[in-house]
Amino acid sequence: ADDPVIPDMDALLRMHQESAPVVTSAQALGLRPVISDKSDEGYWVSPDPSREDFDDLSGASDIQLKPEELTLLSLEPAWARPVPPLLEATVDEVFWLSPSQLLSEPLWDYTMCADTSLGAEVRELFAKAVKTQLPPDQAQVIIDGLGQDVKLVYHCGLTPKKLPELVEHNPQIAIEVLLKLMPSSQISNYFGALVNMEMSLHSMEVVNRLTMSVDLPPEFIHLYISNCISSCENIKDKYMQNRLVRLVCVFLTSLIRNKTISVTDLFIEVQAFCIEFSRIREAA
């Protein structure tokens, strides 16, 4: 018999190396061919029934193989990395709260950042004062607020356009406001609004109180008196005319008695007024 031919081992080794897949050195150290068993990660991670891949490790189940697991390549062991334990919180640390039931919408604190100062209350009352007569206690709040903060009068929302309404509804507040505005450069605008407004008992009361408290510009007083006389001459209703003439006479008498005006400065205008309405006892 012929002796068996010993194959060329070097040729076979080269053929195997050429046909074998190329793997990294780390993969070459793995085991082959084996089938992956269940991972031990379940020992470290608590099971979550809500997860789709939840599997009860306590019971027996069929082994589910993946196509990529049926291969002759090496199988590297899975490195189990346990979840690090939570550190115990110290006394000076803040606890993280995870409520089980979340509210459907946040609860807003509407009092946060709200202006609770006296200025907010005064501005709110000023908005009412130009529309209606305030009760005595609310009017006193405005007067006290203006006395506590001298700059509050510039931030209360009052403008020369709103002054006539304030005079008619709350003359006492109007007096306090104008007294606080005397050092302001805008006081002439308020005087102009006071002169051009319709003459009334409240407007004359405001001007009379101002003349008794501060020195008003003479041109303002003369212009206001001229406006009062013109209003009396232009009114058609005799009853209202007689009433306004009496008010003007009392107002002029008070100014003359307090030496706010000089009779000689308005002698001609006042004399013509008294002669025209001499039928009224106060003007005669």
matplotlib code that plots the C-alpha trace (Angstrom):
import matplotlib.pyplot as plt

x = [0.0, 1.0, 2.1, -0.5, 0.3, 0.8, -1.0, 0.8, -0.1, 1.2, -1.0, -4.1, -3.2, -3.0, -6.3, -7.9, -6.5, -7.7, -11.2, -11.7, -13.3, -11.1, -11.7, -10.1, -7.7, -10.3, -12.9, -10.3, -10.2, -13.9, -15.5, -16.7, -19.1, -21.5, -25.1, -25.7, -27.4, -29.6, -27.8, -27.2, -28.1, -31.5, -29.8, -28.7, -31.6, -35.1, -37.7, -40.0, -43.3, -44.1, -41.2, -41.8, -38.8, -39.9, -39.2, -40.0, -36.6, -38.2, -40.1, -38.8, -39.2, -38.1, -34.8, -35.3, -32.3, -31.5, -30.1, -26.9, -26.3, -26.2, -22.6, -19.2, -17.7, -16.6, -18.9, -17.5, -18.8, -21.1, -19.7, -22.3, -22.2, -24.4, -26.3, -24.4, -26.2, -27.7, -25.8, -27.5, -28.5, -26.9, -28.7, -27.7, -28.7, -32.0, -34.1, -35.3, -39.1, -40.7, -44.4, -46.4, -49.3, -48.5, -51.0, -52.5, -51.5, -49.3, -50.7, -49.8, -49.1, -50.7, -49.5, -45.9, -44.2, -47.5, -47.0, -48.4, -47.0, -49.0, -48.3, -50.4, -53.4, -53.1, -53.0, -56.0, -57.9, -56.9, -58.4, -61.7, -61.4, -61.5, -64.8, -66.8, -66.7, -64.7, -65.7, -63.9, -61.7, -60.5, -59.9, -57.8, -55.7, -54.7, -54.0, -51.9, -50.0, -49.1, -47.9, -45.6, -44.1, -43.6, -42.8, -45.9, -47.9, -45.8, -46.7, -50.4, -51.7, -53.0, -52.7, -53.8, -56.6, -58.0, -57.7, -61.2, -62.8, -60.9, -61.9, -65.6, -65.7, -63.0, -62.0, -60.1, -57.9, -57.3, -56.1, -53.6, -52.3, -51.9, -50.0, -47.6, -47.2, -46.2, -42.4, -43.0, -42.3, -45.7, -47.7, -48.5, -50.3, -52.4, -53.2, -54.2, -56.6, -58.0, -58.6, -60.2, -62.6, -66.2, -66.7, -68.3, -68.3, -65.7, -63.3, -63.6, -63.1, -59.9, -58.5, -59.5, -57.7, -54.7, -54.5, -54.6, -51.8, -49.3, -48.5, -50.1, -48.9, -50.9, -51.6, -53.3, -55.5, -56.5, -57.2, -59.3, -61.3, -61.9, -63.1, -65.6, -67.0, -67.3, -69.1, -71.6, -72.3, -72.7, -75.1, -78.7, -80.5, -81.4, -81.6, -78.1, -76.8, -77.9, -76.4, -73.0, -72.9, -73.3, -70.6, -68.2, -69.0, -68.2, -65.0, -63.9, -64.7, -62.5, -59.6, -59.8, -60.1, -57.1, -55.2, -54.6, -55.5, -55.5, -58.8, -56.9, -55.5, -59.0, -61.0, -62.5, -63.5, -64.9, -66.7, -68.4, -69.4, -70.9, -72.9, -74.2, -75.5, -76.4, -79.8, -78.2, -77.6, -74.0, -72.9, -74.6]
y = [0.0, 3.4, 5.6, 8.3, 11.7, 14.1, 17.3, 20.6, 22.1, 25.5, 25.6, 24.6, 27.3, 30.0, 28.9, 29.0, 32.5, 33.8, 32.4, 33.2, 36.5, 39.3, 40.1, 42.4, 41.1, 41.7, 39.6, 36.9, 36.3, 35.4, 32.0, 30.2, 28.8, 29.3, 30.5, 33.6, 32.8, 35.2, 38.2, 38.7, 42.4, 41.5, 40.8, 44.4, 46.2, 46.1, 44.7, 47.2, 45.6, 48.7, 48.0, 46.1, 43.9, 42.9, 39.2, 37.4, 36.0, 33.9, 31.6, 29.4, 30.6, 29.6, 30.9, 33.5, 33.5, 36.4, 35.8, 37.6, 35.1, 32.1, 32.7, 31.1, 34.3, 34.6, 35.7, 38.3, 38.2, 41.0, 43.3, 43.7, 47.2, 47.5, 50.7, 52.8, 53.1, 56.5, 58.4, 59.3, 63.0, 65.1, 67.6, 70.6, 69.1, 69.5, 66.4, 65.7, 65.1, 62.8, 63.0, 60.1, 62.2, 65.4, 68.3, 69.0, 72.6, 74.7, 76.7, 80.3, 82.6, 85.8, 87.7, 87.2, 90.4, 92.4, 96.0, 96.0, 99.4, 102.5, 103.8, 101.1, 101.8, 105.6, 105.1, 102.9, 105.5, 108.3, 106.4, 106.4, 110.0, 111.4, 109.6, 109.8, 111.2, 109.1, 108.3, 110.3, 107.4, 106.7, 110.4, 110.5, 107.5, 109.6, 112.7, 110.7, 108.9, 112.3, 113.4, 110.4, 110.4, 113.7, 112.1, 110.1, 112.9, 112.6, 108.9, 108.9, 109.1, 112.6, 114.9, 118.4, 117.0, 115.0, 117.9, 119.4, 116.1, 115.7, 119.3, 118.6, 115.2, 115.6, 119.3, 118.5, 116.0, 118.5, 121.1, 118.7, 117.6, 121.2, 122.1, 119.2, 120.2, 123.8, 123.2, 121.3, 122.8, 121.5, 123.5, 126.1, 123.4, 122.6, 126.3, 126.5, 123.6, 125.2, 128.5, 127.0, 124.6, 125.5, 127.8, 126.1, 126.3, 123.6, 125.3, 128.6, 126.7, 125.2, 128.5, 130.2, 127.6, 127.8, 131.6, 131.1, 128.5, 129.6, 132.7, 132.1, 134.0, 137.3, 136.6, 133.3, 135.0, 137.8, 135.4, 133.2, 136.2, 137.4, 133.9, 133.9, 137.3, 136.2, 133.0, 135.1, 137.4, 134.6, 132.3, 132.5, 130.9, 133.7, 131.4, 129.9, 133.4, 134.8, 131.9, 132.2, 136.0, 135.4, 132.8, 135.2, 138.0, 135.9, 134.7, 138.2, 139.4, 136.6, 137.5, 141.2, 140.5, 138.2, 140.8, 138.3, 140.8, 144.5, 146.3, 148.8, 146.0, 144.9, 148.0, 148.7, 145.0, 144.5, 147.8, 146.9, 143.5, 145.1, 147.7, 145.1, 142.8, 145.5, 144.0, 141.2, 142.2, 140.7, 142.7, 146.0]
z = [0.0, -0.7, 2.2, 3.1, 1.8, 4.5, 3.6, 3.5, 6.8, 5.9, 2.9, 5.0, 7.6, 4.9, 3.4, 6.8, 7.5, 4.2, 4.6, 8.3, 9.0, 10.3, 13.9, 16.4, 19.0, 21.8, 19.9, 19.2, 23.0, 23.2, 23.3, 20.2, 19.2, 22.2, 22.7, 24.9, 28.2, 30.1, 31.3, 35.0, 34.8, 36.1, 39.4, 39.7, 38.0, 39.5, 37.0, 35.5, 34.4, 32.2, 29.9, 26.7, 27.2, 30.7, 31.4, 34.6, 35.6, 38.3, 35.9, 33.1, 29.6, 26.1, 25.0, 22.3, 20.0, 17.7, 14.2, 15.0, 17.8, 15.5, 14.3, 14.5, 15.6, 19.2, 21.9, 24.3, 27.9, 28.9, 31.5, 34.3, 35.7, 38.8, 39.4, 41.9, 45.3, 46.3, 48.9, 52.0, 52.0, 54.7, 56.9, 54.8, 51.5, 49.6, 49.0, 45.5, 45.6, 43.0, 43.6, 42.4, 41.2, 39.3, 39.2, 35.8, 35.9, 38.1, 41.0, 40.4, 43.4, 42.1, 45.2, 44.2, 42.9, 43.5, 44.6, 48.1, 49.0, 49.8, 46.3, 44.7, 47.0, 46.4, 42.6, 42.8, 44.8, 42.5, 39.6, 41.5, 42.8, 39.2, 38.6, 41.8, 45.3, 47.7, 51.3, 53.9, 55.0, 51.4, 50.8, 54.0, 52.8, 49.7, 51.8, 54.3, 51.4, 49.8, 53.2, 53.7, 50.3, 48.6, 45.2, 45.2, 43.7, 40.5, 40.2, 41.2, 37.6, 37.8, 34.7, 34.0, 31.8, 34.8, 37.3, 36.6, 37.3, 40.5, 41.6, 41.0, 42.8, 45.5, 46.0, 49.2, 47.5, 44.6, 47.1, 48.6, 45.2, 43.9, 47.1, 46.6, 42.9, 43.6, 43.3, 40.0, 36.7, 35.5, 37.9, 35.2, 33.2, 36.2, 36.8, 33.1, 33.5, 36.6, 34.9, 31.8, 33.6, 34.1, 37.1, 40.1, 43.9, 44.1, 41.8, 43.7, 47.0, 45.6, 44.4, 47.7, 49.8, 47.6, 48.0, 51.8, 51.8, 49.2, 47.1, 43.7, 40.6, 40.3, 36.6, 37.5, 40.1, 37.7, 34.9, 37.1, 38.4, 34.8, 33.9, 36.8, 35.8, 32.2, 33.2, 35.2, 32.2, 29.7, 31.6, 30.4, 33.3, 35.8, 38.8, 38.1, 37.2, 40.6, 42.4, 40.6, 41.1, 44.9, 44.8, 43.0, 45.3, 48.4, 46.6, 45.8, 49.3, 50.8, 48.5, 49.4, 53.1, 53.0, 51.0, 48.3, 45.6, 45.5, 44.5, 42.4, 40.1, 39.1, 40.0, 36.6, 35.9, 39.4, 39.4, 36.1, 37.5, 40.6, 38.6, 36.1, 38.9, 41.4, 41.8, 43.8, 47.4, 47.6, 44.6, 45.5]

ax = plt.figure().add_subplot(projection="3d")
ax.plot(x, y, z, "-o")
ax.set_aspect("equal")
plt.show()
